[in-house]
Amino acid sequence: MTVHQQSGYTAHTLTLKAAAFLTIPPVLWAGNAIVGRLVADMVPPMTLNLLRWAIALLLMAPFALGFWKQRHALLAAWPRLVLLGFFGMGCYNSFQYLALKTSTAMNVTLVAASMPVWVLVIGSLFFGQRVAGKAWAGAALSLTGVLIVLLRGDLTQMSNLQLVAGDGWMILATWAWATYSWLLSSPSPAQAQLKTNWITYLMAQMLFGVVWSGLFTSMEWAWPAMHGSAAPSVTWGLPLFAALAYVAVGPALIAYRCWGAGIAIAGAATAGFFANLTPLFAAVLSTLFLGEAPHGYHGIAFALIVGGIVVSNRKSKP
């Protein structure tokens, strides 16, 4: 599969290597949704995200010397790194953990399966990507699938649609991740220089991600005090420590490295398709660990979402 990007962007090709890189993150992100659901009552969502990225950054500490050696390139690229940290580490993960407070892991991953649609929309609006008519047709199919999830499979309840808070948060998270993917796929000159050293590049994003996550966490703890509500709390113990170890290493370090490497080869639009693998893994893991068995409407929704992406990426006849 080849994606030709406009406005000077380089054409990308989906290779076996890219496919391998882009398949690993959905497996780990499915596990992230399960773990986030399991610890939803143990730790506030913003705090969970801060702890996740702070631990991940500490694990990267042995590479700090190389990070310091590239400080001039980092200073040149800092505006884009601030945005990468905001959308990719700050907003996306925080919103996902917020979503898991009130929505199931399966619903969250299915709503997130509309990712390729939002990649196309955001690419068109902000990154000069030309979107063909077939892409909009695919978008309609995929969004219908998401709507089925939001309606819990009953289309007759359209007039009575009541979004669970988690569904709305996951839609916002999906927009944030689509923006993050385009920022990776269309680097500035200074950003492109940093990409030659992926460890430094990822550490820089994580550093700003921790700053943003810290800001969100301070608001999370200050808001109840300002409004006389019960203060949040953290239930420390082995289950939470194990969860933190997983989310810091798997869905953070490994998944973000693989996603960035895959996008470098295949591009953001093609990479978005692989996000649709997450619900498949989440459905299996939800059944095993959460007892959240899939319903028939989940299968219909997933078929529509995938069908939309297939239509969007279908090659035009000569």
N, C-alpha and C positions, 0 to 999 in steps of 0.2 A: 504494500500500500504506500502510495506516495502522496504527500500533501504539499501543494505549491502555495507558498505564502506570498502575499503582496507587499508592496511598499518597501522593497529591498530586503525582505526576509529571505533566508536561505531555504531551498527546498529540502524536505526531510524524507527519508525512506524507512519503512518499517522492516527491520531485519530480525533474524532469529535472536541475535544478541540483545537488540532493543526489546523484543518481546519477553525475553527472559528477565531483563531488568524490570520491566513494567508489570510482570506477573507477581513478583515477590511482594511489593507493597500491599496489594489487595488482601493477600493472605494475612499479613501482619495487622492491617487496619481492621479486618474482621475481628481478629483477636482483641484489638484495642476497644472496639465497640462492646464486646462481651465483658472485658475487664472493667471498662468504664461503668457499665450497668451494674456489675457486681459490687463495686465500691461506692456507688452513688450515695449511700447513706453513711459512708465512713469519712468522706472528705468533701468539702465544697468544690464545685467544678473548676473555678478559677484557680483555687489553691492547688488542686490536682495538676492542672496544666503547668503552673509555676514549678512545682516540685519535679515534674517530669523533665522539663527543659533544664532546670538547674542541675539535676543529676547527670543528664546527658552532657552538659557542658563540662562538668567536673571530670567525666570519663574521657573527655578530649584534652584535659590539662597536659598530658605528656607531650602534646604537639604545640604547646604555647610558644616555644622558641621560634618555630617556623612561622607562626602567626605574627610574632613581633617583627621578624625579618621582612615581612610583606606589608608593614604598616603604611608605607607611602601609597601602595596600590589600594589598600583598604580605605585610606582617607579620601582618595580620589573617587572611590565607588560608594561612599557612605550614604548618599541620598537613596540609591536603589536598595542598598542593604537594609536601611530603615524600613522600607516598604516590604521587602521580603520577610523580615522578621515580624512585621505587623500582621500581614495577611496569612503567611504560612505557619508561623509558630504561635503568634498571639491570638488572632481572631479564630482561625479555623479550629484549632484544638479546643479552645475555650468554649466556643459555641457548640461543638460536638458534645462535650461533657455536659453542658447545660441541657442539650437536647435529651441526653440519656437519663436525666432526672425524671422526665415525665413521659418519655416515649420508649418503645421497645428497641432493642438492638437491631432487630430485623427491619422495623419501619425506618429507623434512622439510616441504615445502609441503603434501603430502597429509594428513599428520597434523595440520598446522595448519588444514586445512579443516574440522576438527570444531569450529572456533571458535564458530559460532553456537549449538551445543549447550551449550558451556560458558558462553556469555553468558547463556543462559536459566537454567542451573543456578545460576550465581553471582548472577544477578539475583533469583532466587527465594529463595536462602538469605540474602543480605546486603543487598539493595536493595528489598525489598518488591514484587517483580514477581510477579504471579499467572501461573502456568504452566498452560495448559489441557492436557487429555488428549492432544489432537492433537500438542502440542509434545513430549510424552514419546514418542509414537509416532515422530515425526520424529527424536528423539534416538536411539532404538533403531536406526533405519536408518543414521543417520550414523555411529554408533559401530561398527556392523557393517562399514561401509566402512573405518574406521580399523583395525579388527581384521584385515581382509584385507591391508592394507598391512603391518602388523606381522608377519603370517604369511607374507608374500611370496607371497600368492595360493594357498597350500596349506592349506585348512581342516582337512585330516586331521592336521595337525601341531599341533593345539590343545594336546595333552598335552605336546608338546615345545617349547612356545613359549619362545623365548629372546629377550628384548628386546635390540636393539642399544642401547648406551648413548645414542646420539644420539636414538633414538625417545623414550626416557624424558625426556630433557632438553627435547625439543620439546613434549611434553605439558605439562610444567611451564611452558614459555614461553607456551603457549596459555592456560593458567589465568591467568598474569600479565597477558596482553593483554586477556582478557575483563574482569578486574577494572579495569584501566586505562580501558577503554571505558565501564564503568558510572560510574567516578569522573568522567569527562568529561560523561556524560549526565545526571548528577544532582548538579549543583554546589551547594556550600554558598553562603549569601548573599555572603560575601566573595569566593568563587571566581567567582560570577556577575558581580560587579562587574569583576573582572579580565578576564573573557572579552570585554568590550567592546573591549579592545585586545589583539588576538591576538598581536602581537609580544612585548609584555611577558609575556603569559600563557605563551607557549611558552618564552621565555627563562628564566622562573622554573622551569619544569619541567626544562629542560635543566641549569640550575645545580645543582639537587638531583640530577639524573641523573648529572652528572659526579662529584659527591661520592660517590654510591653506587658508581659504576663504579670510582672510585679506590680505594674500600675493597675491592671485589672483586679488583681488580688487585693490590693489595698482598698479599692472601691468596694469589693465584695464584703470585706470585714468592717469597713466604716459605715456603709449604708444602713445596716440594722441599728447600729448605735445612734445614728442621726435620726432615725424614725421610731425609736423605742421598741424595736423588734428583738426577738431572741437572737443572740450572737451565734454565728456559725461555730462548729466544733470539728475536731479531727479525732477519729478513733484510731489511735496508734496500736500497732500489733503486727504479727507475722503476716496476716492476709494483706494488709495495706503495703507492707514492705515488699512482699512478693509482687504485688500489682505494680508498684513503682519501678521495680527492677525491670519488669517486662516492658512497660510503656516507654521507659527511657531508652532501652536498648533496641527493641524490635521495631515498633511503629515510629520511633523517633530516628535514631541514628541509622539503622539499616535501611528502613523504608525510604527515608528522605534521600539518602545517598543513591539508592537504586532508582528512585523516581527522577532525580536530577540527571543521572546518567542516561536513562531511557529517553527523556525529553531531548537531551543533546543530540540523540541519533534520530528519533522519530518525530519530534516536534510536539507542541502542546495539544493540537487538535487530535492527532492520532493517539497520543498518550491518554487523553480523556476517555477513550473507549475502554481502556483496561480498568478504569474505576468501576465499571459495571460488573467486574468479577467479584467485588467485595460482597454483595448480597448473597451470592452462591455459598461462599465460605461462611458468612454470618448465619445463614439459615441452618447449616449443619452444626455450627458451634452453639447456636442458641438452643437447638433441640437437645444437645448433649449436656450443656452446662446450666442453662436457665429454664429449661422446660417450656420454652416459648415455641411451640410447634407452629410451623407455617400453615397459613390458610390458603384456600383456593385462589383468593383475589391477589395474594402475593405472587403466585405463578403467572397470573394474567398480567399483572402490572409489570413484572420483570420482562415478560415476552414483548410487551409494547415498548418498553424502554430500550431493549436491545434492538427490536425492529426499527425503532426510530434512528438509532445510531447506524444500523446497516444501510438504511435509506440515505442518511446524510453522507456516508462515505462511499456510496456506490459510484463506480466509474461511469462517466458519461460515454454514450455510444459515439463512435467517430462519425 
